[in-house]
């Protein structure tokens, strides 16, 4: 059914975006905490670790989207749409707070020890 296929695509995009945003903020914290991880993220030296943050987040988005599209429960796409939307919204709110300096700073200071 075309409608089920569209719902599966919507689910895949929402969840892949949530996954990508989560990868971004977690790597953003660890780039400050770990000098070795900071060096690992420098894919393009003039841009610094920000290049790696974007490259790996986009890579995570594409991989998650493809895997979800291939192996998801296509017959139950309508059933999982609400959960996908809630997951997306919660993740975006969490992303906002985890990259906001008011939360980001204390979290990195705590992890540094």
C-alpha positions as CSV (number, residue, x, y, z in Angstrom):
1,X,0.0,0.0,0.0
2,X,1.4,3.4,-0.9
3,X,0.1,5.0,2.3
4,X,1.9,2.4,4.5
5,X,5.1,3.0,2.5
6,X,4.8,6.7,3.0
7,X,4.3,6.2,6.8
8,X,7.3,3.9,6.9
9,X,9.4,6.6,5.2
10,X,8.1,9.2,7.7
11,X,9.0,6.9,10.6
12,X,12.5,6.3,9.1
13,X,13.2,10.0,8.6
14,X,11.9,11.0,12.1
15,X,13.9,8.3,13.9
16,X,17.0,8.8,11.7
17,X,16.9,12.5,12.6
18,X,16.6,11.8,16.3
19,X,19.5,9.3,16.1
20,X,21.6,11.8,14.2
21,X,20.9,14.6,16.7
22,X,21.8,12.3,19.6
23,X,25.1,11.3,17.9
24,X,25.9,15.0,17.5
25,X,25.4,16.1,21.1
26,X,27.1,13.0,22.6
27,X,30.1,13.5,20.3
28,X,30.1,17.3,21.0
29,X,30.4,16.6,24.8
30,X,33.2,14.0,24.3
31,X,35.2,16.2,22.0
32,X,35.6,18.6,24.9
33,X,36.2,15.9,27.5
34,X,38.7,13.8,25.5
35,X,41.6,15.3,23.5
36,X,42.0,12.0,21.6
37,X,38.4,12.0,20.5
38,X,38.8,15.7,19.6
39,X,41.7,14.7,17.3
40,X,39.6,11.8,15.8
41,X,36.8,14.3,14.9
42,X,39.2,16.5,12.9
43,X,38.2,15.1,9.5
44,X,39.1,18.3,7.7
45,X,41.9,20.1,9.7
46,X,41.0,23.7,8.9
47,X,37.4,23.2,10.2
48,X,38.6,21.3,13.3
49,X,36.4,18.8,15.2
50,X,33.2,20.4,13.8
51,X,33.8,18.7,10.5
52,X,33.8,15.3,12.2
53,X,30.7,16.1,14.1
54,X,28.8,16.9,10.9
55,X,30.3,14.0,8.9
56,X,29.6,11.3,11.6
57,X,26.1,12.7,12.3
58,X,25.2,12.7,8.7
59,X,26.6,9.2,8.3
60,X,24.6,8.0,11.3
61,X,21.5,9.5,9.8
62,X,22.0,7.8,6.4
63,X,22.9,4.4,8.0
64,X,19.9,4.5,10.4
65,X,17.5,5.6,7.7
66,X,18.6,2.8,5.4
67,X,18.5,0.1,8.1
68,X,15.1,1.3,9.3
69,X,13.8,1.4,5.7
70,X,15.0,-2.1,5.0
71,X,14.3,-4.0,8.2
72,X,11.4,-2.2,9.8
73,X,7.9,-3.6,10.4
74,X,6.3,-2.0,7.3
75,X,2.9,-3.5,8.1
76,X,2.8,-1.7,11.4
77,X,4.0,1.7,10.2
78,X,0.8,3.5,11.2
79,X,1.1,1.9,14.7
80,X,4.6,3.3,15.3
81,X,4.0,6.8,13.8
82,X,3.0,8.3,17.2
83,X,6.0,6.8,18.9
84,X,8.3,8.1,16.1
85,X,6.9,11.6,16.5
86,X,7.2,11.6,20.3
87,X,10.8,10.2,20.0
88,X,11.6,13.0,17.6
89,X,10.3,15.8,19.8
90,X,11.9,14.5,22.9
91,X,15.2,14.1,21.2
92,X,15.1,17.6,19.7
93,X,14.3,19.1,23.1
94,X,17.2,17.0,24.7
95,X,19.5,18.1,21.8
96,X,18.7,21.8,22.5
97,X,19.6,21.5,26.2
98,X,22.7,19.3,25.7
99,X,24.3,21.9,23.3
100,X,23.1,24.9,25.3
101,X,26.0,26.4,27.2
102,X,24.0,26.5,30.5
103,X,23.8,22.6,30.5
104,X,26.7,21.8,28.2
105,X,29.3,23.5,30.4
106,X,28.5,21.8,33.7
107,X,28.1,18.4,32.0
108,X,31.6,18.6,30.4
109,X,33.1,19.9,33.7
110,X,31.5,17.0,35.6
111,X,32.9,14.5,33.1
112,X,36.4,16.0,33.1
113,X,36.4,15.4,36.8
